[in-house]
């Protein structure tokens, strides 16, 4: 079992930056792939960014490439999502996820409760 707790969401203006964090507890964090997903009202959950445990594979959703950066700290058992040049369409609930295998679908084993990010235009 892996427990995930997100933090860092909030209300920002378009063009601002925001950093989300996810702290993991439970089983060995370092061998899990980690990811950020988001879900806007009325839309399906989508992959924002994913990172393998060896950090040899990094995926980004097309809409965030060049603006968002995912990173992990295996000692602190955290992952972060640095979000720059935020747009109103980035408004969503952001979820942290973990799985032993990195996949580009929503089929991940463990999920956090989510943190709201609202970008005003």
DARAMO-V140825 format. One record per backbone hydrogen bond with DSSP energy under -0.5 kcal/mol. CO is the residue of the C=O (numbers start at 1). NH is the residue of the N-H. Records with the same first field share a line. If there is no record, write none. Layout:
CO=NH ; NH
//
This chain:
1=27
3=25
5=23
7=21
10=12 ; 118
12=120
13=16
15=85
16=86
18=83
20=81
21=7
22=79
23=5
25=3
28=31
29=32
33=99
34=51
35=97
36=48 ; 49
37=95
38=46
39=93
40=43
46=38
48=61
49=36
50=59
51=34
52=55
57=52
59=50
61=64 ; 65
64=67 ; 68
67=84
69=82
71=80
73=77 ; 78
77=24
78=73
79=22
80=71
81=20 ; 83
82=69 ; 84
83=18
86=15
87=90
88=91
92=94 ; 117
93=39
94=115
95=37
96=112
97=35
98=110
99=33
101=103
106=108
110=98
115=94
116=10
117=92
118=12 ; 120
120=14
//
